[in-house]
Amino acid sequence: MNQKNAAFRALINRPGIIMCAGVYDAVSARIAEQSGFDAVYMTGNGAMASLYGIPDIGIATMSDMLMRAHLISNAVSVPLLADCDNGYGNLNNVKYAVSEFEALGASGIHIEDQGIPKKCGAMAGVKIIPAEEMAEKVKAAVEARKDPNFIICARTDSNPGMGIDEVIRRCKMFAAAGADFIYPEMVRTKEELLKVAVAVDNAPILYDHLELDDGNLYSAKELESMGVKMVTSPLSAMFAVCHALKAFYRHYRTTGNTADYLDKMVSIKEYERILGIDNYL
């Protein structure tokens, strides 16, 4: 039995909302675990930004995402939920992706109902595949996993272009196809989220924090009251790190010195502790 997968299933079965920290590499995952999070989520957007320095526009390959998931999972003892994009093709691609993510250490994946090329769900012009095609992908993913505790999460990006009623229809279909979680992306208002939670009673809901300019950011407690079981923060850490790096590089380029920036840094001892130096000495 895979202990991380079993731990993830136990988290889902216990009362209360699960806070799943968004991470993009092994160091961010280690810091999230050391900060007390019981699970981490590998953002495809952030992972590819960290690896390639480009937007989430479908450039990432299955191999890219598998390797990043493997490195993150190896760095932590908590379960990892990984972004599997749209499954990277047809049903055979989905089956292969599930088997590889599972073999390389992830404890679950989410697959979205986008076509090819896919892009970040917050971008304009997202292409959505038929709901029936996506439901078949969910079935294939469920059949492909070896461990029943490996989580299959089905995401729909249909809300911006097709509306909340279509989101609900798809969520119900994907749950009926065997998804352990449903993930209604870009459902931003309380009214829409409550409508999904009330209508879809055959699978728990995953919600992501995305810091847009619409003011729709909710605490974990608020989300739990609206029927959400798991919340993640895909890009929050990346946004925070980019802000910190911009400030640091601007300061260093301007002053030529880091001496007066030490109070905004971890020490080398703390840095080594984050990386687990005692395990290697």
N, C-alpha and C positions, 0 to 999 in steps of 0.2 A: 504493500500500500504506500502510495506517495504521501508523505507527511504534510507537505505544503498544500497539496490539493485537498486533503482531509481537513486541514486547518481552515482553508477557504470555505469549504462547505459548512463547517461548524460555525463560522462567522455569519454565514447567510442564515443558518437555522436559528441562531440565537436572537432574542428580542433586541430592538433598537437599530438605528441606522449605522451603516458601515462607512467610515471615512477612508477613502482609498486615495493616497497621495499621488498626484501626478508627477512623474519623473521622466527624465529624458536620457540619462546615462547612469553608469554605475555609481558615481560619486553622489549624485542627487538622490539615488535610491538608498544609499547607505545613510545619508543624513536624514532622510525621511524615516527610515526604520529607527535610527537612534533618537528621533524626536517623538517616538511613541506610536507611529502608525502601524496598524495590524496588517495592512496590505498596501501594495503600490500598483500604479497603473502606468504602463508605458505609452506615452503619447506618440503617435506617429508623426504629427506635425513637429513637436519639439525634438524628437529623436533625429529626424532628418535635418532639421535646422542645425542641430549640434554636429551632425556628421558631415553634411554637405554645405550648410550655409545658404540654403535655397528654400523658397516657399513650398508648402504642401500642395503640389500640383500633379501628383501621380508619377513622379520620377522614381520614387523608392521602389525597389524590387522586393520580392519575397525574401531573397537572400539577405538583403540589407536589414530587414526587420527581424528576421530570425536571428542573425548574429547579434543585433543589439539586445534583443530579448534574452538571449543566452548569457550575455555579459552581465546584464542587470540581475537576472535571476541568480547567477553565481555569486553576486556580491552581497546578497541579503538572505536572511533566513525566513522572511515573511513571503506569502504568496504574491505572485505577479499576474495581473490581468493585462494582456497585451493587445495592442491595436493590430488587427489582421486586415485592415483596409476592406476591400470588397471581395476578399478571398482569392484575388489575383487571377481570376478567370472563370472557367466553367466548374462543374461539379467535381471533376477530377482534380482541378487545382485546389478547390476548397478542401477536399479530403486529404490531399497531400500536405497542405498548409497546417491543418489541424494535427496531423500525425507528427509533423516536424516541430511545431510550437510545443506540443506536449513532450516530445522526446528531449527537447533542448531546455526544459525547465520551467516554462510558463505553467500557471495553474488555471488559465482560462484565456479566452480571446473574445473579441467582439468583431462581428462582420457587418458591414453596412450595405444598404441597398442601392449603391451607386453603380453606374456603368463605368466604362473605360474610355478615356483616362478619368480617374477619380480626383477629387480635390478636397480641401478643407471644407467641412459642411457650412462654415460661416461665409464662404465666398459665393458670389453670384454665379448663376448658370450651372448649378450642379445637375448632372444627368441622373435620373432615377430609373431603375429597371422595373419591369412589372412585378407586382407583389407576389404573383404565383411563382415567378422565377426565383425570387429571393427566398420564399418558403421552401423551395426545393434545396437551395443552398443550406438552409438551416438544418433540414433533415439530413443532408449529406454530412454536415459537420458533426451532428449528434452521433450518427452511425460510425464516424471515423475515429472518435475518441476511444482510447483503450480503458481509461479510468473514468467511471461514471461521476467521480467528483470533479473532473475537469469541466470548467464552466464554459458554456456556450451562450454568448450574449448577442442578441440580434438588434442592430441599430437601424432606424429609419431616418433618412435625411429629407423626407418628403414635405415637411411642414411649410417651408418658405414658398414652394411652388404649387403645392396641392392642397394645403389646408389641414386643419386639425382633425376633421372627420376621416380623412384618408390616413392620417397618422394612427388613429385609433383602429381603423380597419386592418392596417398592416400589423400593428402590434398584436392584435388578437390572432391574426393568421400565423405570425412568427412564433407566438407562444404555443399555439396548437401544433405547430410543426416540431416542438420539442425544446425551444429555447429556454434556458434557465433564467435569463433576464431579458427584458426588453429595454431598449435605449432610445427614447424619442429625442433626437437631436434637434436643436434650435426651437424647442418649446420653451418660450421665454417668460410668459406671464403666468401668474398664479391661477388665473381662470382656465387657461389651456392645460396646465399641469394637473389641476384638480379634475378636469374633465377626462383626461387620460387615465388618471388613477382610479376614478370611479368606474369607468367603462371597461378597463382592462383588468380583470380579476384573476386571470389564469397564469400570471407571471409577475414577479417583482420588478420594480422600476429602478434603472440606473439613470442618474442625472449628472450632468457636468456643469461645473462653474466655468463660465466664459466671460471674461471681463470686457464686455462691449460697452457702448455708450448709451444703452437704453435703461440703465439703472436697475435692471432685474437681477440682482444678486441676493441670494437668500442664505441664511445660516443653516447649518446642518439640522438644528432643532426645528426651524421653520419647514425645511424640506421633509423631515420625518412626519410632521403634522399634516403635510399634504399628501402623504402616502408613498414617499420615496424610501427605498430600502438601502440604496448605496449611492454615495456621492463621490465624485472625483473632481480633480482640478487640473485638467490636462496641461494648460499652458501657464498657470499662475506662477509656478517656480521659474519657468523660463522668462516670463515677463519681469519678475523680480531680479533675476540674475542679469538680464540685459540692462536694466536700470542701474544696478550696482556697478557693472563693468563700464558703462558709459561714463558714470561719475568718476570712477577710478582712473580710467585712461585719460580723460580730460584733465584731471588734476595732475597726473604724472607728466603728461606732455607739457602742461603749462608751467609747473614748478620744477620739474626735473628731479624731484625728490619724493620718497615715500615715507619719510620719517614722521611727518605730521598726519599720516593717514593710518597709523597703526591701530588706533582705537576703532577703526572700521574694518579691521582684518581679524581673522583667527590667527593665533600664534602658530609657529611651526610645530610645537608640541600638540596643540589641539588638532592641527591638520593631520599629523601622524596618527593621532588617536582615532580620528574619523576613518582613516584608511586601515585601521586595525594593526598598527605596527607591532603590538605585543604578540600577535599571533605568528609573527615572522622572526622575531629575535630569539 
